[in-house]
Amino acid sequence: TTHRPDTVDSERDDNGVHFRQRNSAMKLSSILVAASASSIAAFAPSRPACRRTRLSMSSESASEEDRRSFVSKSAASAGVAALSTLGTATPASAAATKQWKQVKVPFEDTVYDISFDSPTHGYIVGARGAFAETSDGGQTWEPRSFSNLDAEEEISYRFQVVSFKDGEGWVLGKPTLLLHTKDGGKSWERIPLSPKLPGEPTGILALGPNQAEMITSSGAVYTTENAGRNWKAQVKETIDATLNRISSSGVSGASYFTGSIVNEQRDSDGSYLAVSSRGNFFLTWQPGQEFWIPHNRGTPRRIQNMGFVRGDIKNGVWMTLNGGKLLVSEKADLSSEEFPFNEAAIKTGGYGITDVAWRNDNEVWAVGGSNTMFYSTDNGKNFSFDKSANDIPGNLYNVKFFPEFGNAGWALGSGGLLLKYEGMA
C-alpha cells in the first residue's frame, strides 16, 4: 500500500505546553488527497502521550552554563575532526580580504541556525541545547533556557532550525522537538507531533500569525494555520513511495530507492530542493505538484549540499561536491532529468564547501571545512579567498544574509563560532 501523508494533527490540552529562507506571509494551496483507511491510519495523529507544557524563557544560571560548557567540548572536537579530513592544505591567503568579524556567543557548541524578526532582535540555536538571544542586532548575545526543561534534559537536544516572522517563532530540535512562541520568545509552548509522521522533521518556516510550514526527511511537506494544532499535507506521497512506484529508470540511484533526503532547502516562493542521503541524485518539488521529481547530478562525485541562486529556483541552483567543487546552473528546467551545471573557479585546497549564499546579484559567499571562506563578485563564476576565520580552529556550516534587515550577513560554525559580515574595509 502506498502511504500518503494526508493530514497530521497535534493535540492541545488544558495545560498548554527557520528553513533557511524568510519570505512574506504566503499560504500554499493545499493538495487534499483521498486516502484509503490504511493510508489514513499511517499518517493520522495518534494521541501523543506527551502533553503541552507551558515553557517560559529565563536567563541561564551559572551552574547551567558551566555544565553546558563542559559537555560541549566533545561536540566541538568531533565537529573539527569531521571536516578536517576533507582537505590537506589551507588555500593561499596572499592578498586575501578579511570581511567578517567574530562575535562572542555564550557557549562553545556548534551554531546551526540564526533568525531575526527585526533588525535588532533575533536568536541563534545550536548543539547541546544551545540557545541565545540578541536585542542589539547581534552585537551581543545572552544565553536563554526553558524554565520547564532542566539542564540535563535541555543539553540532550540539538536545536537545528529557528525561524521568526513578526514576533512569532519556531524552533526545531533533535530528538524531535518543536517549540512555538507568539510573543517574540518571552514564552514558548511545546508542539506535540505524531510518532507516525513520515520521516523526522528537518525544517520549519514561520509564515505569519499561527502559520508555518514543515518538511520531513521523507519529503513530506505540511502547513499549519492554527499554530500547530493541525497540519495539512502538501505532497501526495513520500519520496521513496514515488520513486519505487515510477521506477525512475532515467535517474541514477533513484530506482528502488530506500532512504531519506538531506539538506532540504526552500526558496522564497515555496519550492524545495533536496539531496538523496547517498548524495547520488537530487530532487525538486514546487507548490501544486503531487510528487517530487528526481534529477541526475551529472557528475561521478558525491553531492555535499545544494541551494538556490539568489534564493529563487527560477534563478538557478548551486551544487557542492566532494573535493571542494562548486557547480552553478543558471537555467533550472525542473522537468528535465539533468541541469546544465558550470564549475566555478574556486581553489579550496580540497576542503569541502558546506554552504553558499548570494548577498546580491553579483556577490556570492561560500564557506566550508577548516573555516575556509571564499567570495565572488561575478555571480559565482570566480572566487577569491577571505581570511576572516583563517586562524580560528573548526568548520563553518552555514552562511546567511537577511535582505529584509539591511542585508546583514552571518556565518555559523563549530565551537560557538559566529561571524558577522562587515564588508570591505
N, C-alpha and C positions, 0 to 999 in steps of 0.2 A: 504494500500500500504506500502510495506517495503521501508523505505527511505535509500538511500545509500549515504554516504559521499564521492562522487566521486572526485570532484575537486573544490577547493575553490581558487578564485583569489582575489587579492587585487590590487587596482588601484594606479598608481603613476602619479602625475600631475607635472606641471612645477615648482611648489614651493618647492617640496621635503618635507618632514617633517622629564637553567644550571640548567636540571634534575640532576640529582644528581650525575650522573657519567660523567667522561670525558674519551674520547677514541680517537684513531686515526681516521682521516677522513675516513668515510666509507659511501657508498651510498647504501641504501636499494633498492632492486628491487621493482619497483612499481607494484602494483596489480591494473590493469586497469579494471574497471567493466562496462559493458554495462548497462545503466540505462534507465528507461522509462522517458518520458518527464516530468512527475510529480515528479519523483525522482530527476531528474537533477535540476528542479526548486527549490527543497527544499535545495539543497546544492550548487547551483551555486551562484556566487558572485552577490550581489546587488551592485549598485554603491554607496558606502558609502558617507554619507553627510560630514563626517569628511575628511579633506584634510591633506596631508602630510605637516607638518610644520617643517622646519629645526630647530633642537634643538642643542644648544651648551652648553658645560659644563662651569660652573662657580662656584667659591667658594661661600659658603653660607654666607650671610650677618649676622651681629649681630642681627638685628631685626627678620630675618627668624629663626635664631637659638633659640631666646627667645620664639617665637611663637610656634615653634615645641616642645620645652621643656615643655611649658605649656600644650599643648594638649596631650602630650604623657603620662602624669601622670595617667590619667584614664585608658589608654590601659594597662599600666604596672600593675596597681592594678587588673584589670579584669583578666589578664593572671595568676596572682598568685592565685586568687580565683578559677579559672577553674580546676587546677590540685591538689590544696591542699586538696580537698575533697577525692582524691583517696587513701590517706594513713592516718594513725593515729599515726605512730611512726617513728622517724628517725632511720635508720639502725645503728647498733652498730658501733662505729668508733674506737674501740680499735685496735691498731696496724695497722690502716688504712694508706695507702700511700697518697701522695699528688703530683701527676704527671702533673698537669695542672696549668698554671699561668694566672690570669686575665689580659686582655689587655684593656686599656681605649679606648672607642669609643666616637664620638662627639654627641651622642644622647642617650635618655633614653627609646627608643622604642624597642619592640621585634625585635631581629635579626633573620631573616628567612633563609637566604642563603648566601653563600660565594663562590667565584670562583677566580682562578688565571689564567693568561695566561703566566706567567713566575715565576721563584722562588721569585721574588721581587714585581711584580705588580699584584694587584687584587682589587676586590670590595666586599663590603657587602651590603645587602639590607634588608629592614625591614618595619615595620608598619609606618603609617603616613608619607609616602614618604621618609623614612629614607634611605640614600644613602651615602656611604663613600668609599674613595679610599686610597690604600696604595702603596708606592713605595719602601718600605724597608722590604718586606717580612712579613708585618703585625705587626711590632713593634709599628708603629704609624698609625693613620687613620685620614684623612682630610674629612670634610663634603663636599659634592658636591650637586648641584641642577641644574635643567634645566632652562636656561635663558628664554625660552618661556613659562614656567609654573610659574605663580606667587605662592607665598607661600600658599595662601588659596586653590588653586587648587591642588598643589603638595601633601599637607598633607591629601587629600581625598583619595589618592591611598595607597594600601598596596602592596609593592613590595615583591613578594613571591619567585621568582626564578631569579637567574643570572647565565649565562653560557658564558665562554670565551674560545676561542681557537685561538692561533697565532694572537692575536691583534684584532680579531673580536668577538663581544659580543652581547648578547641578554638579555633583562630584561623584565620579565612578571609581570604585576600588576593586582590588582583587586580593583574596577571595571575594566573590561577587558582593558588592555593597554599593547601594545607590542612595545618595543624600540630596535633599532639596531644600532650598531656602527661598522665602518670598520677601525677606527684609534686608537684603544686602549682606547676609551672613551673620546677622545678630542671633538668629535661632535657626536650627535645622531640624528636618524630620527624615527619618529613615523610610525609604520606599521599598516594601517587600516585593520581590519578583518571584514568579512561579519557578519551581525547580525543573519544570518540564519545558522551559524556554529552550528553543533550538540553539545550541551553542552558548558560549559565555558572552555577556555584554562587553563590548570593547570600545564603544564610543557613545557619547551623549552630547547633544547640542541644544542649548536654550534657544527657543524660537519666539518667545513672547510670554504674556501672562498665562500661567498654568500650562504652557505648551513646550514640548520638547520632542526631539527625535533621537532614537536609539538604534544602534546596529549591533549584531552579534557576530561571533566568529564563524557562524554557518551562513552568513549573508542575509539573515532575516532583518528587515528594517521595520521599525514600529514608530508610530507617533501617538502622543497623548495630548488631549486638550483639557484635561481636568487634573493636572498636577500628579500624574502617575497612578490615578485610580484605575483607569483602563488604558490599554494600549491596542492600537489598531494596526494590522499588518498592511504593508505597502507592497510586498513582493509575494508572488503566488506560492512559491516553494523555495526550499533551501537550495544552496548551490550544488551540493553533492547529488540531491534528487534530480535537479535539472540536467546535470552533466551525465549522469547514468541513464537518464531517460532518452536523451537525444544522441548519446554516444560520442558527440563532439570529435569525430574522427579526424577533422582537419586541424585540430589544435593539439600539439604535442603535450602529453601528460594529462590531458583533460578527460580522456575516455576512462570510464570505470573509476572515476576519481573518488577517493575517500580521504577525508581530512578536513582541514579548516582553512580559512583565509586569514591573512595577517596584513598589517599596515593599511587598514581601511582609511581612505581619505574622502572627504565630502567637499564638493565645490560650492560656490555661492548660490547656485540655483538648485541644489539638492541632488546632483548627480554623484555617483560613487565610483571609486576606483579601488581595487583590492588585488593583492598578490596571493597566489596559492602558497600554502605553508611550505611547500618544497622549493618555491622560487622558480618553477619551470614554466609558468604561464601566468597571465593576469586576466582580470575580469572587469567589466564595466556595467553599470546599471543607471538608468535615468528614470525620473518620475514618469509614471504611465506605462512603463514596460512591465510585463508579467514576470520576466526571468532575467537573470544575469547573463551577459554574453561573454564567452571566453575569447581570448586573443593570444596568438603566438608572441613570444618575447623576441623572436628574430635574432637570437644570439645563443651560443652554447653556454655562456656564463650565467650563473645563477643571479636572479633578481634580488637585490637587497631591499630596495624601497622604491616607491613611485609617488607622484603627486601631480598637481595641475600647474600649468603655466599661468601666472598671474591670477591664480585662484579660480579659474573657469575652464572646464573641459573644452569649450569652444576655442580656446586659445592654444590648446595642445596639452601634452603631458611630458613629464620627465621621468627617467628611469636610472637608478644607480645599480651597478653590477659589482660582483666580487672583483677585487683587484683595484678598486678605486676608479672605475669607469663611470662616466656620466653621459647619458644619451638624452637628446631632446627631440620631440616630434611636435612640429607646429601645425600639422594637419591631422587632426584626430577624427578619422572616419569610423564611427562607432559600429557600423555594420560590417566592417572589414575584419578578417581574422588577424591581419598584421598591420602595424602602423609604420610609416616611414621615419625611422629614427636617424638622427645625425649625432655623431660622437663629438662632445665638447673637448676643446683643447684645455686640459687641466692636468697638472703634474702633482699627483698626490703622494708620490713615493711609495705607492702600494697600499696606503691606508684607505680603509673603506669609507665611503661617503654615506652618512646616515640620514641626512635631510637636506632639502634645497628649498629656498623661498625667494620669490620675486619681491623686491622692495618697490619697484615701479616698472615702467615699460622696458627699461634697459638694465637697471641694476639688479643683480642676482647674487645670492649668497648660498654657499654650500659649506656644511660642517661635517666632521667625522671623527675617526679614531685618532687617539693621541692629541685631542683638542685642536685638530687642524681646522683652519678656516680659509676659504677662498672666495673671491668676488669677481664678478663680471660686469662690465659696463656696456656690453654689446648684446644684451638679451640672451646670455648663456652660451655664446659661441666660444669665447676665450676667457680663461680665468687666471687671476694672479693670487699670490699667497698673501695672507694677512696674519701678522704675528701676535695678535692681541692675546691669545691664550697659549702661546708657544712655550712659555716657562711654567705652565700650570699642569701638573700630572692629571691624567684622567681622559675621558672621552666626552665629546659633545653628541647629543642625541636629537636635538630639536632646535629649529630656528624659526621665529615667527615675527611678523610685522602686523601692526594694528593701524590700517589706513584710516579707520574711523576716529582714531585718537592721535592725530598728528603723525601717523606713520611710525610710531615708536617701535623699536626692534629689540628682540630678546633672544639670546641663545642659552640653552639649558643643557646641563651635563651631570656627570657623576661627581661625587664628593661635595655636593652642595654648590656646584658651580653655576652661577647666574651672571651673564654678561649683558650689558645694556649698550645699544648702538649709539655711537657718538658721531660717526661720520668722519670725513677727512679733517685733519687738524688745520 
